[in-house]
Amino acid sequence: MGLTGAGGGILAVPALVLVLHWSVAQAGPVALIAMALAAAIGAIDGLRRGQVRYRAAAFMAAIGMMFAPVGLIAALHVPERALLAAFAVTLLVVAARMLRGARDAGEPPPNAVCHVDAATGRLRWTPRSASVLAAVGAAAGFLSGLLGVGGGFVIVPALRRFTDITMQGIVATSLALIALVSTGTVVMAALHGRPMPLAVAAPFAAGAAIGMAGGRLVAGRLAPAQLQRAFALLTLAVGAALVVRAVG
């Protein structure tokens, strides 16, 4: 997650599901606690470097908070195999799109609707750009509640496709959004009576925080195409593992 702005949830939830044999509903809150802490560390580092689009992150997070309870409720009514299958298919689709776009990761996207003003360095807010960012926030919030992920695997490709923010800015903004949405979803999950096994969550979150710090140290040394390709391959591998679990 420190390298790409995503990938934390798609590792955390499958790790708990495949290794500890938990359900997605059990793994979600623990994964979100780890993601919230790690992403907050990365977001603070991004703010210090001036990379976070904090207005956009706050706007998307506010929308995401509205949709997180919908995901939490849906998770309680969707069969486990269906959750795993949906998770796996989503990851495989995202991985395929990221691999196709990796060669152009350093170039401005041709279909961007959210543009950075060259004079001010800020995003230009229009009804169209606001609606796109709102959709990204809604998807992140819903997936956070449904699958226990921060939504970075949707946030990063969406911002890459629809904005001309630099890859470093996309990563930092994604981390800020993940931190806000994950924290809010954990609180909502607790209010809904979901168990929070802190004995597992504490060391898991500590490991995620250490990984985040390491990833942020080396992220600036890698080209955007390398980061995007690595994220896509990681997503593809995890998606394939979940397909095996879902049909097994």
N, C-alpha and C positions, 0 to 999 in steps of 0.2 A: 504494500500500500504506500510506503514511503517513496518508492520508485515511480509508481504509475498513477497514484491518486485513487487506485481501486485495487481489487484483488483480495482485500482483507477478509470480507465476508465470504467470498467464494472459496477461501481456504478454511476459515474458521468453522463454518457450519458443516461442510463435508468432513473435516477432521473429527469433529465431535460425533457426527453420525456414523462414520466408517470405523473409527477407532474405539469409541466408547459405546457404540451401538445405541445411541440416543435417537429419538425421533427429531424431526425438524423443529417441532414445537418446543421440545425440551432444549435443543441446542441454541435456538434463536436468542433468548435473553442473555445467555452467557457470551455468545458471539458479539452481541450488541454492546455489552459492557466493555469488552476488549476493544471493539472498534471505536467506541466513543472516546476512550482514553488515548489510544494510539493516534486517532485522527486529530484530536485536540492538540497533541504535541506537534504533529506535522503542520496543522493550521497556524499555530503560534509562530513556528519557524517561517511559514510562508508570509505571515503578516510582517514579521521582522524584515523580510527581504522585499516587501512591497509587492508580492505576487498575488495575493488574495483579492479577488473581486468581491469585497465584503458586502456591498449592497445587493449584488446578484445572489450571493450565498444566503443572506438573510431573507430575501424575498422567496427564494426557492424553498428554504427551510420552513418558512411560515406556511406555504402551501402544503409541503410534505407532512407537517404536523396534522393537517386536516384529514389526510388520507391514511396515516398510519393506523388509526383505530379500525378503519375498514379492513386493512390487511390482517390485523390481529383477530378480528371476528371471523374473517374468512378462513384463517389458519385452523380455527377450532372446528370447522365444518367440512374441510376438504380432506379426503382420505390421504394417508401418509404416502402411498405409492404415487398418487396423483401429484402431490407436492414435489416429491423427488423428480418425477418425470418432467414437470413444468420447469423446475429449477435447471435440470440438465438441458432441456431443449433451449431455454433462454441463453444459457452459457454457450452452447454450440453455435447458435445464430450470431451472438455477439462476437465470438471468436472468429467466425468466418468473415464477418464484415470488417473486423479490425485487421485481419491478415490482408484483405484486399486493399485496404487503405493505408497500409504501413509504408508503402513506397512514396506516398505523398504526405507523410506526417509532418514534414517540415515546411509545407506550402500552405498558404491560406486556402480554406475550402471554397470551392466555386459557388456553393449554394448557401453561404452564410447569410443569416438574417439578423444576427446580433453583431454589430460592428463597434470596434473601438475607435473613438474619435482621435484622430492624429494630433489635434491641437491640444486637447485636454488630457488624453490618455485614459479617459473613462468610457464606459459603454454608453452607446446612444440608446436611450429608452424610447421605444415606439410601441404601439399596441401589438404589433406583430412579434417583436422581440420579447415583450412581456408575456405574451401567450405561450411562446416556445419555452421560456424559462419556467413558467408555471407548470407546463406539462412535464418538464424534467423533474421539478420538485414533487409533483403528484406521484410520478412513477417511483421516485426514490422513497417517498413516505410509504406508499402501498407495499412495495417490496420489502421494506424494513419491517413492517408489521407482519407480512405474510411469511417471509422466509428467514427473518433474522439477519439480514444483510444490510450494509449501509447504502447499497444502491450504486456504488462506484462503478460497477461494470456497465451500468446504463448511463450514469452521469458523464463519465469521461468520453465515450463515443458520441453522445448527444452534443456535448459542448464542442467537441472536435468538429462535428459535422455542421453545426448551425451557428458557430461563432468564429471570429477570427482572433480570439485570444491565443496567446502563445501556449505551447504545450506546458511550460513551467507554470503559467498562470492557471491553466485548466487543472493541473494536478493540485495546486495549492487551494483553488476554489472548491474543488471536489472534496478535499479533506475537511475544509471548513463546513461544507454542507453535511458531510457524513457525521462529523462530530455533533452538530446540532440535531440532526434527525435521529441519530442513534440514541443520544441522551434522552430526547423527548419520548422515543418509543419505549425505552427501558422504563421510564416513569409510568407511561400508560400501561405497559405490560404488568407492572407491579400493582397498579390500581385495579387491573382486571383479574388479579389473583394468580398470575403466572409465577411459578416457583423460581427463585433466584439462588442457585447453589453456589454460594460465595466461596466455598472451599475449592471449587474448580475455577470459578471466575477470576479469583485474585491472581494465581500464578499465570493463568492464560492471558490476562490483561497485562501483566508485567512483561511477559514474553513479547506480546504485541508491541508494547511501548519501546522495548529495546530494539526490536526489528524496525520500527518506524524511524528511530534515531539513526540507525545504520543506513537505512534506505535513503533518507534525506541527505546524508553526508555525500553519497556518491551519485545521486540523481542528476545533478547538474553537469556531470562529466560524461553523460551518455546522450547520444543523439536522439531526437524525438522518434525517429523511425525504429531505432533499437528498442526504446521503451515500449512503443506500441506493439511491436512484433513479440517481445517477451511476454507482455500482458496477454496477447492473443493466444500464444502457445500454452501459457499457464491455464487460461480459461478453457481451452480445448481439452487439456488433459483432465482437469477436474470434471468437466462436463461428461467426458467419456466414463470416468469412474462412477459418476452418479447414475448414468444409464445402466451400467452393469448392476448397481445396487437396486435400482428400481425394477428391473426385470428378473432379478435373481430370486 
